[in-house]
Amino acid sequence: MDVQETNRRVIRQFRAGGEVDGMHRERLVLLTTTGRRTGEPRTVPMMVHRDGERLLVVASNVGAAQHPDWYLNLEADSRVKVEVDDREFDAEALPLLGADYVRTWGELEKHYPFLVDHRAKAKQARRVIPVVELSEED
């Protein structure tokens, strides 16, 4: 499977406003970060979790030893563009910390049991999987 081609297809279908093949549109967000080396916009589709009014994304990278590129980009510049539902807005992407992280991670594992496996794999690599809140800028 060509991940880049799949991402391009998902982005195209999402922006067209219709169904996204094999995915639940209401669980998707397009996140555009600024490339930390290139300075160019980088858009990736990903699962979004709604925690009340908060929009959260998980940098699981399927439990890989390293953070995904989009997360490394937002570490360098936390300003991002978010496309969710039928709206688009600028946001700040900030990782959850402390008790908020612990509580939220527990809830995420209840909703998405596959994250238990991702966490176990990441733990072997001594990596904690970040959970990031996307806060709309005023």
ZADO-1210 file (C-alpha; in nm, 4 decimals, padded with zeros to 6 digits):
<atoms>
<atom x="00.0000" y="00.0000" z="00.0000" code="MET" pos="1"/>
<atom x="00.1326" y="00.3419" z="-00.0983" code="ASP" pos="2"/>
<atom x="00.0614" y="00.5600" z="00.2065" code="VAL" pos="3"/>
<atom x="00.1308" y="00.8850" z="00.0221" code="GLN" pos="4"/>
<atom x="-00.1134" y="00.7959" z="-00.2555" code="GLU" pos="5"/>
<atom x="-00.3759" y="00.6916" z="00.0005" code="THR" pos="6"/>
<atom x="-00.3292" y="01.0239" z="00.1821" code="ASN" pos="7"/>
<atom x="-00.3672" y="01.2177" z="-00.1445" code="ARG" pos="8"/>
<atom x="-00.6888" y="01.0278" z="-00.2220" code="ARG" pos="9"/>
<atom x="-00.8314" y="01.0873" z="00.1265" code="VAL" pos="10"/>
<atom x="-00.7464" y="01.4590" z="00.1123" code="ILE" pos="11"/>
<atom x="-00.9067" y="01.4905" z="-00.2317" code="ARG" pos="12"/>
<atom x="-01.2245" y="01.3085" z="-00.1269" code="GLN" pos="13"/>
<atom x="-01.2481" y="01.4959" z="00.2033" code="PHE" pos="14"/>
<atom x="-01.2150" y="01.8352" z="00.0360" code="ARG" pos="15"/>
<atom x="-01.4729" y="01.7365" z="-00.2270" code="ALA" pos="16"/>
<atom x="-01.7231" y="01.7059" z="00.0594" code="GLY" pos="17"/>
<atom x="-01.8438" y="01.3561" z="-00.0135" code="GLY" pos="18"/>
<atom x="-01.7721" y="01.0148" z="00.1298" code="GLU" pos="19"/>
<atom x="-01.4155" y="00.9094" z="00.1954" code="VAL" pos="20"/>
<atom x="-01.3603" y="00.5524" z="00.0769" code="ASP" pos="21"/>
<atom x="-01.3193" y="00.3124" z="00.3694" code="GLY" pos="22"/>
<atom x="-01.3298" y="00.5842" z="00.6374" code="MET" pos="23"/>
<atom x="-01.5767" y="00.7696" z="00.8545" code="HIS" pos="24"/>
<atom x="-01.5707" y="01.1316" z="00.7407" code="ARG" pos="25"/>
<atom x="-01.6861" y="01.2574" z="01.0823" code="GLU" pos="26"/>
<atom x="-01.3770" y="01.1004" z="01.2408" code="ARG" pos="27"/>
<atom x="-01.1310" y="01.2694" z="01.0058" code="LEU" pos="28"/>
<atom x="-00.9365" y="01.5911" z="01.0182" code="VAL" pos="29"/>
<atom x="-00.6915" y="01.7352" z="00.7696" code="LEU" pos="30"/>
<atom x="-00.4004" y="01.8888" z="00.9557" code="LEU" pos="31"/>
<atom x="-00.1607" y="02.1223" z="00.7776" code="THR" pos="32"/>
<atom x="00.1702" y="02.1871" z="00.9496" code="THR" pos="33"/>
<atom x="00.4721" y="02.3832" z="00.8308" code="THR" pos="34"/>
<atom x="00.7611" y="02.1592" z="00.7272" code="GLY" pos="35"/>
<atom x="01.0383" y="02.2043" z="00.9822" code="ARG" pos="36"/>
<atom x="01.3108" y="02.1807" z="00.7158" code="ARG" pos="37"/>
<atom x="01.1359" y="02.3123" z="00.4050" code="THR" pos="38"/>
<atom x="00.8992" y="02.5738" z="00.5466" code="GLY" pos="39"/>
<atom x="00.6383" y="02.4325" z="00.3051" code="GLU" pos="40"/>
<atom x="00.2822" y="02.3402" z="00.4086" code="PRO" pos="41"/>
<atom x="00.2355" y="01.9665" z="00.4743" code="ARG" pos="42"/>
<atom x="-00.1190" y="01.8282" z="00.4943" code="THR" pos="43"/>
<atom x="-00.2025" y="01.4887" z="00.6423" code="VAL" pos="44"/>
<atom x="-00.5379" y="01.3229" z="00.7067" code="PRO" pos="45"/>
<atom x="-00.5825" y="01.1669" z="01.0475" code="MET" pos="46"/>
<atom x="-00.8327" y="01.0439" z="01.2982" code="MET" pos="47"/>
<atom x="-00.9758" y="01.3112" z="01.5263" code="VAL" pos="48"/>
<atom x="-01.1248" y="01.2506" z="01.8699" code="HIS" pos="49"/>
<atom x="-01.3822" y="01.4907" z="02.0073" code="ARG" pos="50"/>
<atom x="-01.3571" y="01.5428" z="02.3819" code="ASP" pos="51"/>
<atom x="-01.6447" y="01.7782" z="02.4477" code="GLY" pos="52"/>
<atom x="-01.5522" y="02.0924" z="02.2560" code="GLU" pos="53"/>
<atom x="-01.1896" y="01.9853" z="02.2202" code="ARG" pos="54"/>
<atom x="-01.0452" y="01.8359" z="01.9023" code="LEU" pos="55"/>
<atom x="-00.7650" y="01.5897" z="01.9731" code="LEU" pos="56"/>
<atom x="-00.5239" y="01.4036" z="01.7480" code="VAL" pos="57"/>
<atom x="-00.2895" y="01.1232" z="01.8507" code="VAL" pos="58"/>
<atom x="00.0710" y="01.1014" z="01.7304" code="ALA" pos="59"/>
<atom x="00.0800" y="00.7220" z="01.7597" code="SER" pos="60"/>
<atom x="00.2623" y="00.6489" z="01.4342" code="ASN" pos="61"/>
<atom x="00.1252" y="00.2948" z="01.4839" code="VAL" pos="62"/>
<atom x="00.3583" y="00.2612" z="01.7836" code="GLY" pos="63"/>
<atom x="00.6782" y="00.3284" z="01.5875" code="ALA" pos="64"/>
<atom x="00.9964" y="00.4257" z="01.7687" code="ALA" pos="65"/>
<atom x="00.9826" y="00.7820" z="01.6361" code="GLN" pos="66"/>
<atom x="00.7142" y="01.0504" z="01.6294" code="HIS" pos="67"/>
<atom x="00.5346" y="01.1042" z="01.2979" code="PRO" pos="68"/>
<atom x="00.6650" y="01.3856" z="01.0761" code="ASP" pos="69"/>
<atom x="00.3560" y="01.5998" z="01.1315" code="TRP" pos="70"/>
<atom x="00.4235" y="01.5968" z="01.5067" code="TYR" pos="71"/>
<atom x="00.7898" y="01.6899" z="01.4596" code="LEU" pos="72"/>
<atom x="00.6715" y="01.9766" z="01.2396" code="ASN" pos="73"/>
<atom x="00.4369" y="02.1137" z="01.5039" code="LEU" pos="74"/>
<atom x="00.7088" y="02.0871" z="01.7679" code="GLU" pos="75"/>
<atom x="00.8972" y="02.3399" z="01.5549" code="ALA" pos="76"/>
<atom x="00.5881" y="02.5549" z="01.4826" code="ASP" pos="77"/>
<atom x="00.2643" y="02.4925" z="01.6724" code="SER" pos="78"/>
<atom x="00.0541" y="02.7033" z="01.4339" code="ARG" pos="79"/>
<atom x="-00.1491" y="02.4752" z="01.2092" code="VAL" pos="80"/>
<atom x="-00.4474" y="02.4783" z="00.9745" code="LYS" pos="81"/>
<atom x="-00.7354" y="02.2452" z="01.0559" code="VAL" pos="82"/>
<atom x="-01.0028" y="02.1176" z="00.8182" code="GLU" pos="83"/>
<atom x="-01.2786" y="01.9315" z="01.0003" code="VAL" pos="84"/>
<atom x="-01.6415" y="01.8693" z="00.9107" code="ASP" pos="85"/>
<atom x="-01.7180" y="02.1489" z="00.6635" code="ASP" pos="86"/>
<atom x="-01.4987" y="02.4173" z="00.8155" code="ARG" pos="87"/>
<atom x="-01.1397" y="02.5332" z="00.8085" code="GLU" pos="88"/>
<atom x="-00.9558" y="02.7376" z="01.0701" code="PHE" pos="89"/>
<atom x="-00.6141" y="02.8317" z="01.2036" code="ASP" pos="90"/>
<atom x="-00.5241" y="02.6682" z="01.5316" code="ALA" pos="91"/>
<atom x="-00.2503" y="02.6139" z="01.7826" code="GLU" pos="92"/>
<atom x="-00.1522" y="02.2501" z="01.8321" code="ALA" pos="93"/>
<atom x="-00.0385" y="02.1807" z="02.1857" code="LEU" pos="94"/>
<atom x="00.0394" y="01.8427" z="02.3453" code="PRO" pos="95"/>
<atom x="-00.1576" y="01.7487" z="02.6539" code="LEU" pos="96"/>
<atom x="00.0427" y="01.7260" z="02.9760" code="LEU" pos="97"/>
<atom x="00.0191" y="01.5788" z="03.3240" code="GLY" pos="98"/>
<atom x="-00.3152" y="01.4684" z="03.4633" code="ALA" pos="99"/>
<atom x="-00.4991" y="01.5887" z="03.1519" code="ASP" pos="100"/>
<atom x="-00.2835" y="01.3585" z="02.9385" code="TYR" pos="101"/>
<atom x="-00.3293" y="01.0594" z="03.1714" code="VAL" pos="102"/>
<atom x="-00.7082" y="01.1031" z="03.1904" code="ARG" pos="103"/>
<atom x="-00.7432" y="01.1595" z="02.8185" code="THR" pos="104"/>
<atom x="-00.5187" y="00.8670" z="02.7222" code="TRP" pos="105"/>
<atom x="-00.7316" y="00.6360" z="02.9378" code="GLY" pos="106"/>
<atom x="-01.0452" y="00.7559" z="02.7578" code="GLU" pos="107"/>
<atom x="-00.8811" y="00.7170" z="02.4172" code="LEU" pos="108"/>
<atom x="-00.7883" y="00.3549" z="02.4903" code="GLU" pos="109"/>
<atom x="-01.1514" y="00.2843" z="02.5848" code="LYS" pos="110"/>
<atom x="-01.2769" y="00.4321" z="02.2562" code="HIS" pos="111"/>
<atom x="-00.9969" y="00.2959" z="02.0373" code="TYR" pos="112"/>
<atom x="-00.8617" y="-00.0357" z="02.1743" code="PRO" pos="113"/>
<atom x="-00.5942" y="-00.0518" z="01.9012" code="PHE" pos="114"/>
<atom x="-00.4138" y="00.2289" z="02.0889" code="LEU" pos="115"/>
<atom x="-00.3247" y="-00.0200" z="02.3638" code="VAL" pos="116"/>
<atom x="-00.1067" y="-00.2043" z="02.1108" code="ASP" pos="117"/>
<atom x="00.0377" y="00.1228" z="01.9764" code="HIS" pos="118"/>
<atom x="00.1305" y="00.2294" z="02.3296" code="ARG" pos="119"/>
<atom x="00.2979" y="-00.1064" z="02.4049" code="ALA" pos="120"/>
<atom x="00.5092" y="-00.0857" z="02.0875" code="LYS" pos="121"/>
<atom x="00.6076" y="00.2763" z="02.1545" code="ALA" pos="122"/>
<atom x="00.6934" y="00.1935" z="02.5155" code="LYS" pos="123"/>
<atom x="00.9437" y="-00.0693" z="02.3979" code="GLN" pos="124"/>
<atom x="01.1135" y="00.2123" z="02.2059" code="ALA" pos="125"/>
<atom x="01.0918" y="00.4381" z="02.5154" code="ARG" pos="126"/>
<atom x="00.8535" y="00.6748" z="02.3409" code="ARG" pos="127"/>
<atom x="00.5416" y="00.8269" z="02.4936" code="VAL" pos="128"/>
<atom x="00.2700" y="00.8838" z="02.2353" code="ILE" pos="129"/>
<atom x="00.1635" y="01.2489" z="02.2329" code="PRO" pos="130"/>
<atom x="-00.1999" y="01.3568" z="02.2345" code="VAL" pos="131"/>
<atom x="-00.2436" y="01.6999" z="02.0786" code="VAL" pos="132"/>
<atom x="-00.5252" y="01.9501" z="02.1242" code="GLU" pos="133"/>
<atom x="-00.6109" y="02.1660" z="01.8240" code="LEU" pos="134"/>
<atom x="-00.7283" y="02.4987" z="01.9689" code="SER" pos="135"/>
<atom x="-00.8892" y="02.7424" z="01.7281" code="GLU" pos="136"/>
<atom x="-00.7113" y="03.0759" z="01.7254" code="GLU" pos="137"/>
<atom x="-00.9217" y="03.3840" z="01.7951" code="ASP" pos="138"/>
</atoms>
